Amino acid sequence: MKKYNNGDFRLKDVGNKITVYGWVNKRRDMGGVIFIDLRDRSGFLQIVFNREYLKDDFLKAESLRNEFCIEVTGILQKRDEEMINPKIPTGEVELMVENLNILSEAEPVPFNIYEDSDVNEAVGLKYRYLELRKNKLQNTIITRHQITAAVREFLNKKDFLEIETPILCKSTPEGARDYIVPSRISPGSFYALPQSPQIFKQLLMVSGFEKYYQIAKCFRDEDLRADRQPEFTQIDLEMSFANDEDVMNLTEEMLKYVVKKVKNIELDKFPRLTWHEAMDKYGSDKPDTRFELYLNDITDILKDSSMRVFSESIKDGGIAKCLIVKNNGDKYSRSDIEHMIEFVKIYGAKGMAWLKYDNDQFNGVIAKNLEDEKLLAIKEKFNIDNNDLILIVVAKPKIVYSSLGALRLKIGNELNLIAKDKYNFLWVTDFPMFEYSETDKRYKAMHHPFTMPSSIEDLKDKEKCLSVSYDIVLNGYELGGGSVRIHDPKMQNIVFDALGLTKEQIKEKFGFFTDAFKFGAPPHAGLAMGLERATMLLTGTDNIKDVIAFPKTQTASDLMSEAPSIVSKEQLNELSLKVEVKKDE
């Protein structure tokens, strides 16, 4: 078995006879001497083949090429002064080889694996086992392991039990689309792969385990993006006889432990914002607080303006918000602002008004039409100065928040306002209990239907009802979320009723779950966090594929194993299935 790590050797090891293994990373042939950087997971060790010492084995050394997998034995020695390489930890030593064993040869690799340069995604994923040899990807996967290990260390010390929950489950409503699995034994019936262990971890609380956690595999059949995959991993936990403060305090302590362990960074106490505060100030329920560019309210200023595009929209239930880009107006030409207008339209805004303040006066299309007292009110309220740019959206709150929230991030990146070396954690609390779905024309649970409402009285007004819920946010990403759960069957039925579920639907979808709560369920609360997202942010990548060993493409395909794939007719017959492929209309 391999005894040494190539990257661990130092001057103290000089004189030892050792056997090391690895891949040829770089080869330099100097005639009678060949130098090779031998790579393993830990790093590099320079090994030296000298014709005088090796004789017959030197012919084998001359045949070595990049990515050959070899075993070498020799004496570790100090490098000559002019050969010392201070850029690598083993740069003062080298191995003078006495014996070489070629374990396997390698064909030329289809792309450069020796630098952390971008590789065509299709090619990289097809040869993922080669792409994973790249230093950057190896480090991210190792960091993922370190995060997982730190989470386990912390929760084990806190008396939590790691318990696995089923992968083959019952399909339930709400949430994203399920991946379903046909049953051979029960023709026409299907399992669903779990979108989360939510129901099972609550049942574990009913079972009396009190403190549960799991590094849980989850599946969602939804459109993919840079920070989303069809299968992902949650750091999942649940606590009995606990409230929201208990969960948030424990999670905060855990994250501080993980970041100290993995990044050697001490974190301060996490600030808190309510959902309404976050939306009002940042236009997002997962705000990036690393820079100060806020949404400012000017509804009172514009509500009685003679510009009907403003006043009529506000009268119809809209609000007016603006971003004030301080001392950077000269960075944006009229053409740039036109591009911004097109950008906010992506998020439902019909347009965007703007003002520039230069030479002690306002300029811009609306400067001539907006009343002088309105312009003065804006100037005084926000201390407007020369070279300031004001960007205004007036619309329904949801559109204003989403459009200006996205524009805020765009400007932050363009002007390098975001401190990339910061880890800004915060809690967002008191989410709405319900959100209205324009597609389904009904209210749905913003989190899930087992979330505790702020009170029974509040359930009468779905528009204003809040939930006892909380999200942990890091640098503009929702890292995870949780809530106090409903443990009273009467309360659970009231929430189901508010969601428009009939008794038959409740029995069919959640019967086994609601039955369990008739037998003495404890108050409980929990949280789930995305392991991939945490690893992304702690390794500085913006692509979730970088932190998964074998990820899928944007079409949920595995280019390496060629999944999904067609199965045989015999397999379909065993499952009592017939496949009909829809043709494009």
C-alpha positions, 0 to 999 in steps of 0.5 A: 500500500502507498506509504508516503504523500509526495507533497510531504517530503522536506529537508528532514527526510533527506537520506531516507530510502523511499518508494513513491507512486503517482502520475508523470506531471512534467518531464524534462530530458537533459540527455543523461539525466531526466527530471520528472515532477511526480504528482499525487493528491498531495502535490509534487515531488521531483524525481531524477533518473540518472543514466549512470545509476539506472543503466537498463532502467534508464531506457524505461525512463526515456519512454515515460510520457505525461500521465504515465502512472509509475512506482519509483524507489530511491534515496531522497536528497537535497537539491543543488542550490541552483535547482531549489524551487521555492514555489512548491513545498518540496522544492528543496528535495528530490528523489534519486531513482534507483528502480522504476516500475511503469504501472500503466501507460497513458495516451495523450490527454484531450485537453490541458490538465496542468493549468487551471484554464477553462476547458470546453464543458462538453469535452471536460464532462465527457472526460471528467475523470481526467478533468478531476486531475486538475489541481483546482478541482481536486482542491474543491472536492477536498474542501467539500470533504473537509466541510462535511467532516467538520459538520459531522464533528460539530453535530456529533459533539452536540449529541445529534444522531446521523440517521439515513432516510429513504430514497424511494418515497411517495410523491407529494404535492408542492415544491418542484417536479419529482423524479419518479421511479416505476415499481416492477412489483406494483405495476402502474405505481411509482416511487418518487426520489426525495426532494428533501427528507422533510417528512421523514425527519419530522417523523423521526422527531415523533419517534423520539430521536430528538436530535437528527442530522443527515448528509442527505441526497436530494433530487429535483426535476427542474430547470438547471443553472450555474448553482443548481443540479438535478441531484444535490446534497443537503446538510439536514438537521432537526431538533425536538423541544426547540424553537427558531432561536435554538436552531439559528443559534446552533446553525450559526455556531456550526458555520463558525466552526466549519469556516474556522476549520476549513478557512481559518477565519473567525466569524462575527455574530451574524446580523439579522433582517426580516424578509420585509426589511431585506426586500425593502433595502436590497430587493432580494430575500438573499441579499449580498451585503458586501456593498452599500448600494441600497433601494431607496423609497421615493413613493411619497415624493412621486405619488402626486407628481404631474408625471402620470406614469409615476402617479397613476402607477402608485395609485394602482398599488405600485411603489417607487424605488431608486438606486443612487450610484454615488460619484459614478455617473460619468461611468455610464453613457446614455447608451449604457443606461439604455442597456440598463433599461432593457435589463430591468425589463427582463424582470417585468419592469416596463421601463426605468427613469433616470436622472444625472446630477452634474454642474449643480443641476439635474439632467436626463429625460425626466429632469425637464418634466418632473416638478422642481420641488420633486427634484429638490426633495430627492436632492435633499433627502439623499444628499445628491451631489455632482456625478451622482446617477439616480435610477428609478423604477415605479411598478408593483412591489414584486417587480420593483424589488426583482428588477432593482435588486438584480440591477443593484448586483449588476452595478456592484460587479461593474463598478467593483463595489463587491468585496470578494474576500469577505464572507458576509453571513446573515439571517433573513427571518419572518417570511410570508407564509404564502405566495400567490402563484399566477400559474396555478391561480392560488396561494402556495406555501412559500417554504412548505406546508408544514411550516408554523404560521405566526398565529392562527389569527394571521391565517385569515389574511394570506397576503399578510400572514407570516411564518416562523421561518428563517434563511441563512444567506451568504454573499447573495446566495441562499445557503439554507433555510428552515422553520418551526414545524407544525406539530398540532394536527388541528393546526396542520389541517387549518394550513392544508385548508388554507392551501386549498387541499381537500380532505381526500387530497390530504389523506391521499398525499399526507395520510401517513404523516398526519396520522403520526401526529395523533400520537404525541408529537413534540414541538420541533424545528429544523433547517437544511443547507446546501452542501454544494452551495457552501462549498462553492462559496468557500472555494470561490467558484461560481459554478456548482459543477466545480464542487461535484465529482460527476455533475450533469449538464444544463440538460441533466445529462451525464456526458461521461456515462451517457445517461439518461439512456434508452433501456431495453424493451424487456426492461420496459415490459418488466415494469409494465411500461410503454414509451411514447415520445411526443413529436414537436407540433 
